[in-house]
Amino acid sequence: MHSRLLRRLLLVLVGFLAVPNIVTAAQAQTAIAGVARDTTGAVLPGVTVEVSSPAIIEGTRTAITDANGQYRVVDLRPGTYRVVFTMQGFGTVRREGVVLTANFVAPV
């Protein structure tokens, strides 16, 4: 009787520990990502990428493109986003109305 109760408690505890990991994995798969390029198609390292939405608690998240022009803003909540690309010496580019659903990576 005692070992059966102990096994049940252990299973319940394992179940509670697994729930946060499932939620974190689902959020980590929702992102906005892409490659910044100029009009000739050349990649642009060092571009500031600002992602904003009422769905983000802090309002805006920022990323910088890497040496290959790639960026990725992760752990976003479902909602509608605005993405703004800025770099000194270049014009500002805005993408409005980027809709994210759960477990989706929007290529912008």
Summary of the structure (lengths in Angstrom):
residues: 108
radius of gyration: 20.1
end to end distance: 58.5
largest distance: 74.4
contacts: 275
relative contact order: 0.21
helix: 25%
strand: 37%
